[in-house]
Amino acid sequence: MSSELLFLSEPEMIKAGGLDMEMCLSAVEEMYRLIHRGDYIMGGPSLNEHGIRLVFPETSSFPDMPLAGPDRRFMAMIAYVGGRYNVCGCKWYGSNRANLEKGLPRSNHLVIVNDSDTGMPLCAMVGNLVSAMRTGAVPGIAAKYLARDGAGVLGLVGAGVINHATLMGMVHTMPDLRLVKVYDIVAEKSRSFSKEMAEAFGVRVEAVGSLEDAVVGSDVVHVAASGKNPPHLRTEWLSDDVLIELSAGGKLDDDFLFGANLVMDNYAMHDVWYDTDRIDVPSFEVVRLVREGKLSREQDIIEMGAVVEGAAANRVKNGRPTIFNAQGMPVYDVSFAYDIYQRALRQGNGIKLPLWDAPHWV
């Protein structure tokens, strides 16, 4: 039996919907329903691991071995997604902040989709945009379900690729969006980002001079900032019904956490990650408080899948701030990549790579 793999370069992946935010939002929303129903698997014995990460040492006696550095890692993120997808897949990537000095993306991704029965690879595609788009769609879906009615002011902390994709998602899910405030520690990035986004989306986008300016008066705040000193969103800056979305970076006061609706994309993953990964992510503060007995997982933590499914209608309290913690899950990449793959097949798009006419050994 002959077999072939469909390969999609970035231009071919874009042609098949890689920048179609509506398609990506739909895949993420459907994935939340599958997570709530339990029709998914991620790696490790817990079935909920974010991925497996290759950590480089600080020093090495081997001259060619890479050493630890900012955002320097390799990672494999694997998942099975059920429902109409019924496929397995993996996002494999390498990251190094020093790439930017070479004119390369910080992270370089490849997404592979496999038949869940035979294990045969069906498709491989350049995954940088897949990863960025689904990362932007996640806070978009959260805003759809969690932002207060009439929310119109969005504060973005960080002027990079993730908040570019986030704004793409928010334009679709915040129908009353009228103002976007952008803050980045590099002021020129805030200004250039604001100009580009205003032209791209036809919405008023303003660069602001401080973190406080980005937060005060915003109905929704999304943080996508990296670095050793995460931005501290002070309690006095935040309104009573604000939605705070933490995709990367961000610190909140413990007292503020106790008085907020705490929504997680998948608490089980964050709980495992707390023990297995060396990266400090915003959700770790919530997990820490649960571990210390100061919060109850059952009573205080709300799963986003339950919100989407309508099973948490009485748990998200009006008039209280809401904190949405999300970190990348490979189920998003696999589901969105599958939809791209299916559209590419309908288009006759991509490069078909033969694996064999018949396997040499069986």
C-alpha positions in Angstrom: 0.0 0.0 0.0 1.4 3.4 -1.0 1.3 6.2 1.4 1.9 10.0 1.2 2.2 12.9 3.5 0.8 16.4 2.7 3.3 19.1 3.4 2.1 22.7 3.8 4.7 25.5 3.6 3.7 28.7 5.3 2.2 30.3 2.2 0.3 27.1 1.5 -0.9 26.9 5.1 -2.1 30.6 4.8 -4.0 29.8 1.6 -5.7 26.9 3.5 -6.9 29.2 6.3 -3.9 29.7 8.6 -4.9 33.4 9.1 -8.6 32.7 9.2 -9.4 33.8 12.7 -13.1 32.8 12.5 -12.0 29.2 11.7 -9.5 29.3 14.5 -12.0 30.7 17.0 -14.4 27.9 16.1 -11.8 25.2 16.6 -10.8 26.6 20.0 -14.4 26.9 21.1 -15.1 23.3 20.0 -12.0 22.2 21.8 -13.3 23.6 25.1 -16.4 21.5 24.7 -14.3 18.4 24.1 -12.1 19.2 27.1 -15.2 19.5 29.3 -16.5 16.2 28.0 -13.1 14.5 28.5 -12.8 13.6 24.8 -9.1 14.5 24.6 -5.7 13.2 25.8 -2.4 15.1 26.3 0.9 13.6 27.3 2.2 11.8 30.3 0.6 9.6 33.0 -1.7 12.4 34.0 -3.0 12.6 30.3 -2.7 16.4 30.9 0.9 17.5 30.4 1.6 20.7 28.5 4.5 18.9 26.8 8.1 17.7 27.3 10.8 20.3 27.4 14.5 20.0 26.6 16.4 22.1 29.2 19.9 23.2 28.5 22.5 23.4 31.2 24.2 26.7 32.4 27.6 25.3 31.6 28.9 22.2 29.7 32.3 20.6 29.0 31.1 19.8 25.5 31.9 22.8 23.3 29.1 22.4 20.8 26.3 21.8 23.4 23.8 24.7 23.5 23.7 26.5 26.9 20.7 28.0 28.7 19.6 31.4 27.5 16.4 33.5 27.3 13.6 31.5 25.8 16.0 28.8 24.7 14.3 25.4 24.6 13.1 22.6 22.5 9.6 21.2 23.2 7.3 18.5 22.0 3.6 19.0 22.7 1.4 16.0 21.9 -2.3 15.4 22.0 -5.3 13.3 20.8 -8.4 15.3 20.0 -11.7 13.5 19.7 -15.1 14.6 18.4 -15.2 15.2 14.7 -11.4 15.4 14.6 -10.4 11.9 16.0 -6.7 12.5 15.2 -3.4 12.7 17.1 -0.8 15.3 16.6 2.3 17.1 17.8 3.7 20.6 17.8 7.4 20.5 17.9 9.4 23.6 18.2 12.7 25.2 19.1 13.0 28.6 20.7 15.8 31.1 21.2 15.4 34.8 21.8 18.8 35.4 20.1 17.1 34.4 16.8 15.7 37.9 16.6 19.2 39.3 16.1 19.5 36.9 13.1 16.2 38.0 11.5 14.6 34.7 12.5 11.4 34.2 14.6 12.1 33.5 18.3 10.2 30.2 18.0 10.1 27.9 15.0 7.3 25.4 14.9 6.2 22.3 13.0 2.8 20.7 13.5 2.2 17.1 12.5 -1.2 15.5 12.3 -1.5 11.7 12.5 -4.2 9.1 11.9 -5.3 8.1 15.4 -5.8 4.4 14.4 -2.8 3.6 12.2 -0.4 6.3 13.5 0.3 7.2 9.9 1.3 10.9 9.4 -1.3 12.7 7.4 0.0 16.2 7.2 2.9 18.4 8.3 2.9 22.1 8.2 4.9 25.1 9.2 3.4 25.9 12.6 4.5 29.4 13.6 1.2 31.0 12.6 -0.9 28.0 13.8 0.6 28.5 17.2 0.2 32.3 17.2 -3.3 32.2 15.9 -4.6 29.7 18.4 -2.9 31.6 21.2 -4.8 34.7 20.1 -8.1 32.8 19.7 -8.0 31.5 23.3 -8.4 35.0 24.9 -10.9 35.8 22.2 -13.2 33.0 23.2 -12.7 33.9 26.8 -13.8 37.5 26.1 -16.9 36.2 24.3 -18.0 34.3 27.4 -16.5 36.2 30.3 -16.4 39.9 29.4 -19.1 42.1 30.8 -21.9 43.2 28.4 -20.9 46.2 26.4 -17.2 45.8 27.0 -15.5 48.3 24.7 -12.1 49.1 26.1 -9.2 46.6 25.7 -5.8 47.0 27.4 -3.0 45.0 25.8 0.3 44.6 27.7 3.0 43.6 25.3 3.3 44.7 21.7 4.3 41.4 20.0 3.0 38.6 17.8 0.7 37.2 20.5 -1.2 40.4 21.1 -1.4 40.9 17.4 -3.3 37.6 17.2 -5.2 38.4 20.4 -6.5 41.6 18.8 -7.5 39.6 15.7 -9.6 37.4 18.0 -11.0 40.3 20.1 -12.2 42.1 17.0 -14.5 39.1 16.3 -15.7 38.5 19.9 -16.0 42.0 21.4 -18.7 43.5 19.3 -18.6 46.9 21.2 -14.8 47.3 21.0 -14.1 51.0 20.5 -10.6 51.5 22.0 -7.5 49.5 22.4 -4.7 50.7 24.6 -1.2 49.2 24.1 1.7 49.3 26.5 5.2 47.8 26.0 8.3 48.5 27.9 9.8 49.5 24.5 7.9 52.6 23.7 8.7 52.4 20.0 7.2 49.0 19.8 3.9 50.3 21.3 3.8 53.1 18.7 4.5 51.0 15.7 2.2 48.2 16.9 -0.7 50.7 17.4 -0.3 52.2 14.0 -0.2 48.8 12.3 -3.2 47.4 14.2 -5.3 50.5 13.7 -4.8 50.2 9.9 -5.3 46.4 9.9 -8.5 46.3 12.0 -10.1 49.7 11.6 -10.4 50.2 15.3 -8.9 53.0 17.5 -5.6 51.8 18.9 -3.4 54.0 21.1 0.0 53.6 22.5 0.1 54.5 26.2 3.1 55.4 28.4 2.7 53.2 31.4 1.3 49.9 32.5 -1.2 51.8 34.7 -2.5 53.7 31.7 -3.1 50.4 29.9 -5.0 48.9 32.8 -7.0 51.7 34.3 -10.5 52.0 32.7 -10.1 48.9 30.6 -12.9 46.4 30.5 -10.6 43.6 29.3 -6.9 43.4 30.0 -4.7 40.9 28.2 -1.1 40.3 29.2 1.4 38.7 26.8 4.8 39.8 28.2 7.9 37.8 28.7 10.9 38.4 30.9 12.1 37.9 34.5 10.0 40.7 35.9 6.4 40.1 35.1 4.1 43.2 35.0 2.4 43.7 38.3 -1.3 44.7 37.8 -2.0 46.5 41.0 -5.4 46.0 42.7 -6.2 49.7 42.8 -6.0 50.0 39.0 -8.6 47.3 38.4 -12.4 47.8 38.1 -14.9 45.6 39.8 -16.0 43.8 36.7 -12.7 43.7 34.7 -11.7 40.6 32.8 -8.0 40.0 33.1 -6.5 37.4 30.7 -3.0 36.1 31.5 -1.4 34.3 28.6 2.2 35.1 29.4 3.6 37.1 32.4 1.5 39.1 34.7 1.3 39.2 38.5 -1.7 39.9 40.7 -2.0 40.4 44.5 -3.2 37.4 46.5 -6.0 39.4 48.1 -7.3 40.3 44.6 -7.3 36.6 43.6 -9.5 35.7 46.6 -12.2 38.1 45.5 -12.3 37.2 41.8 -13.9 34.6 39.5 -11.0 32.3 38.7 -11.4 30.7 35.3 -8.8 28.2 34.0 -8.5 26.7 30.5 -7.7 23.3 32.0 -6.7 23.2 35.7 -5.4 19.7 35.5 -2.7 20.7 33.1 -1.6 23.7 35.3 -1.5 21.4 38.3 0.8 19.0 36.6 2.9 21.8 35.1 3.4 23.3 38.6 5.5 20.2 39.5 7.2 19.4 36.2 8.3 22.7 34.5 10.8 25.3 35.5 9.0 28.1 33.8 7.1 30.4 36.2 3.7 31.1 34.5 0.8 33.2 35.9 -1.4 30.2 36.8 1.3 29.0 39.3 0.0 31.5 41.9 -3.5 30.0 41.7 -2.1 26.5 41.9 0.1 27.5 44.9 -2.9 28.9 46.8 -4.9 25.7 46.1 -1.9 23.6 47.3 -1.7 25.7 50.5 -5.4 25.2 51.2 -6.2 28.9 50.7 -8.3 28.2 47.6 -10.5 25.2 46.8 -10.2 23.6 43.4 -13.8 22.4 43.5 -15.3 25.6 44.9 -13.1 28.4 43.6 -11.8 27.2 40.2 -14.0 27.4 37.2 -13.1 25.5 34.1 -13.5 27.3 30.8 -15.0 24.2 29.1 -17.8 24.3 31.7 -18.4 27.9 30.8 -18.6 27.2 27.1 -20.9 24.2 27.7 -23.2 26.3 29.9 -22.4 24.1 32.9 -21.0 27.0 35.0 -23.7 29.7 34.5 -24.2 30.2 38.3 -20.5 30.2 39.2 -19.3 33.2 37.3 -20.5 36.0 39.5 -21.5 39.4 38.1 -19.9 42.5 39.6 -16.7 40.7 40.4 -13.4 40.8 38.5 -12.7 37.7 36.5 -9.2 36.2 36.0 -8.7 33.9 33.0 -5.5 31.8 33.1 -4.5 30.1 29.9 -1.3 28.4 28.7 -0.8 26.7 25.4 -2.3 23.3 25.0 -1.4 21.1 22.0 -5.1 20.3 21.6 -5.6 23.8 20.1 -2.7 23.3 17.6 -3.9 19.9 16.5 -7.6 20.8 16.0 -6.8 24.0 14.1 -4.1 22.3 12.0 -6.6 19.5 11.2 -9.1 22.1 9.8 -6.3 23.7 7.8 -5.4 20.3 6.5 -8.9 19.5 5.5 -9.3 22.8 3.6 -6.0 22.2 1.9 -7.3 18.8 0.7 -10.4 20.4 -0.8 -8.2 23.1 -2.5 -5.7 20.6 -3.9 -3.2 22.7 -2.1 0.2 21.6 -0.7 3.0 19.2 -1.6 2.4 15.5 -1.5 5.4 13.7 -0.3 5.5 9.9 -0.8 6.6 7.9 2.2 6.9 4.6 0.3 5.4 2.5 -2.4 5.5 -0.4 0.1 7.2 -0.4 3.5 10.6 -2.0 3.3 10.1 -3.9 6.6 6.7 -4.7 8.1 
